[in-house]
Amino acid sequence: MTDIQCVCQDAKGQEPMVTKAEQRERTREEILRIATRRFAESGYAGVALEDLVAEAGLTRGALYHHFGSKQGLFAAVIERAQFAVAEAVEHAAAVVAAPLDAFLAGCRAFLEASLAPEVRRILLVDGPAVLGWGDWRDGDLESSARLLDAGVAELAEAGLIRARSLGTVATMISGALNEVAIANATAAHPERGIDDAVATLARMIGGLSPRADPGFAQPSAP
C-alpha cells in the first residue's frame, strides 16, 4: 500500500489510516512534549527515563530509537527551546521599523520568553552543564545568537554604534541578557526586571555611539 492510499478514507468512510512515518513523528513529538515538561520541572538529573517512557506508554527501546540516549533526548529538547525563543525574538523585532527600537524589542522578547520554566531551567541552567559549553553554544549560535549578531550589525549600519568589535558587543549583550533572564526567574516582579534591563541596555547602546567616542570629542576651549 502506498502512502497516498494509507491516508485516504476507505470505501466505508472510516478515518484515514496513519502512515508509519506519521506515527513515528507523532511518537517523537509526544516524547519531546513529556520530556520538556519533566526536564523543566525536575531538571536533567531528576528525570528518570523509566518514568518518562511509562507516561508516554512506550518502551525504552522506542526512546532510544528516536534519540539514542537521555542526553540525546535532552539535546533535542534544547534545540526546540532555542528555536522557539529565536522565533519569538525574530517576530518581535520584525514588527518594529526603527533599528534601535527593533533591537530592544527583540531583547525584551528574549527576556519575556525566558520566564517560561522550559526556557530558564532547560536552556539557561542545565543546557550548558549537560551538553558542555561548546555544544550548547553551537546551538545558540544557530538560533538566538545569529539574530543578536544581525541586530548589532544593523545598529552599526544605522550609525547608532561604532562599527568595530561588533562580535564582542554581541557576546557581552548576550551574556548580560542570559544573566538577567536567570535572575528574573526567581524575582518577585520579573516584569520590572525586564523593564530595567531594556532601559539599561538602551543606555549602554547610547554609550557605543560614534559621538560618545573620545576621538569625536570637541577640544576644550583655551
N, C-alpha and C positions, 0 to 999 in steps of 0.2 A: 504493500500500500504506500502511495506517495504521500508527502507532507500535505499536498493540496487536498487529497482525498481524506486525510485524517481530520482536517479542520472543517470539512463540510458536514452538514447535517445529513443523516441517513434518510431513507425513504419514509421512516416512521416519525420523522420530526424530532428525533432525540437531540440532546445537547451535543455540540461539536466535540469530537474527540481531541484530546490533548496530545501533541506530538512529544516524542522523547526529549527533544531539545527544549520545548516549552516547560516540560516537567522538571528538567534539570535546572532551568533558570528559576523556576518557582521555588524549588528546594533551596537553591543557593540564596535567594532573596530572603527566605524565611530564616535560614541560619543566620544571615547577616543582621536581620531585624532583632532576633532574640539576643545575639551576641552583643550588639550595640547597647541594648538596654542593660544587659548584665555587666558588661565592662564599665559602663557609666556608673552603675550602682555600687559595684563591689571592687572595681579596679582589676587590673590584669591578674594579679596574684590571687585574688579572691574568687576567681571564676574557675569552676571545675568542669571539664568537658563532659563528664558523665551527666551532670545536671543539665547542661545546655542541650545535649542531644536528646535527653529524656523529655525535656519540654517541647522540643521540636518533633518528637515522635520518630526519631531517626536512630541510626546506629553510629558508632564512632567511625566505622568504615566509610559511611556516607560523607561525614565531615572531612575525613582525610582525603577522600576522593576529590572534593571541591577545593580544599585549602591546604592540604598537605600536613599541617600541624596547627597547634594552638597559636603559635607566633604567626603563621601564615594567615590564619583567620583574623588575628588582631591587625595585621598589616592591611588586609582588605577593608576592615572597619575604619582604620585610619584614613585610607585613601578616599573612602566615601565621605568622611567628615571633612577632609581637606578640600575636596572639590565642592562640597555643599557650601562651605564658608566662602570659597572663592566666587561661587555663583552669586551669593548674596552681596559680596563686595562689588563685583562687576556690575550688577543690576543697579545698586545704589549710586555708583559713580556715573553710570551711563545716562541717568535722567537729569543730570546737572550739567549746565553748559560751561560755566567758568572753571578754568583748570584748578584753581585753589579750592573752590567750593566742592568740586567733584572729588578731589583728592581727600578732603576732610570727610566728605560723605562716605567714601569707601572705608576710611579708617573707623568711622563711627559704626558702620555696618559690621565690620570685623569684631569690634568690641561687643556689640549687641548680640551677635551670633555666638560669641564665646561664653555668654551667660548660660547657654544650654549645657547640661552636665556631660553629654556625649562629646561636646567640643572641649570643654575645660579638662575633664578628667582623662579622656582618651587621647585627645590631640596634644594638649599642652603639658600634662603631667606625666602620664605613663608612656606616651609615644616615644619621646627621646630616650627614655630609660630602657624600654623593652627592645626597640629596633636598633638602638645605637644612634648617636648624633648624625653620623654620615647618611644612613639610610633615611632617617626622619627628615633631614634637611633636603635630600634629593626630592622627596615627595612634596615638601613645602615649596621648593623652587619651581616645581611644575604647576603649582596651584596659586596660592595667595602671593608668594614672593614675586612671581613674574608680574602680577598686577601692580605690586608695590614698586617694582623697578620701572615699570612703564609709567606709573603715576609720577614718580620722581623725575623721570626724563621729560615728561610733559611740563612739569613745573619749570624745568631748566629752559625748555624751548620757548616757554611763555615769558622768560626773563624774570621769573619770580625768585629763582635761586641761582647761585653761581654754577656754571656748567663744568664743575670739576669734582672729583671724588664722589660721583653720584652713587657708586656701589656702596661706599662707606656710609653715605647718608641713608640709603635704603636699609642697610643692615642695622644701623642704630635705631631707626624708626621701628623696624620690625621687632627688635629686642624690647624696646620700650612698650610697644603695644602688647606683646605677649605677657610682659610683667604686669601691666595694668589689668589685662584680662584675668590673670590668675588672682590678683588682689581683689578684683571686683566680685569674684565668685563667692567670697565669704563676707562681703561688705553688707552693712545693714541697708544702705541705699545705693545700689550699684549704678543707678541712672545718674546720680550726682558725680560718681567717679568717671563715668563716660563723658559727661559734660566738661568736667575739669580737664580730662585728658585731651579732648579735642581742642579746647581753648588753649591749653599749654602747647600743643603741637602747632597750632596756628602761629603762636608767638615764636616758637623755635624756627619755623619756616621763614618768618619775617627776619630773623637774625641771619639767615643764609642768603638774604637778598644781596645783589651786587652793590647796592647803596650802603649796605652795612659793612662791606669790606673795607678795612683800614686803607687799602690802596685807593679807594674812591673818596676818602675824607678830604674836605677842603682844608688848605693850610690855614693856620691861625693868623689872625691879624697881627701885624708888627706892633 
